[in-house]
Amino acid sequence: MHSSITLNWWAIALRGVAAILLGIAAFALTGITLLVLLAVFVAYLFIDGVFALVAGVRARSWILAIEGALGIIVGVIALVWPNVTLLALALLIAAWAILTGIAELAAAVSLRRVIRNEWLLALGGVLSIVFGIAVALFPAAGLFAIVYVIGAYALVWGVILLALAFRLRGYHRAPIAAA
């Protein structure tokens, strides 16, 4: 028996088209895509802050209320100074990559007596450190790289969804074998 997914192959095809359009937009409109990501982050800060503030006041939890107020304040800062917010995001990513790289190097050194080819982990650590330094030195390029990765993912995912949709369409149109 044909499943309902084969009847609705077109919905999967539309998801694929939407993903491909997102991927194209990420590459063609990189700056706007970055601003949209920032806008979503700001919206989240406001929504989370308001609900935390309300919950804190209602529960008489000043810690939760302060957390909510801080979320709203950070949302305002992110809205008023988007460049500072994006710079902070890039520097946070850079710090994470550098610290991860250092941890990978330390793990590689400690694993030298346990496994062979621990140099692969060390190489990964060096790569992480180099990436982190590059993002710290060129934060705008690091942020654009993130948008490009999202775009590439969306393009590949969209093509996969389209391929699946057309396979389902072919299955849906195939004659049902007599039982």
QUIURQUI-V297755 format. One line per field, one symbol per residue. psi: psi as a letter, one per 40 degrees, with the letter a starting at -180 (. if undefined). Layout:
BEGIN
psi: ???
END
This chain:
BEGIN
psi: ihiddddfddddddddddddddddddddfdddddddddddddddddddddddddddddefhdddddddddddddddddddgdddddddddddddddddddddddddddddedediifedddddddddddddddddddgddddddddddddddddddddddddddddddddddeiihih.
END
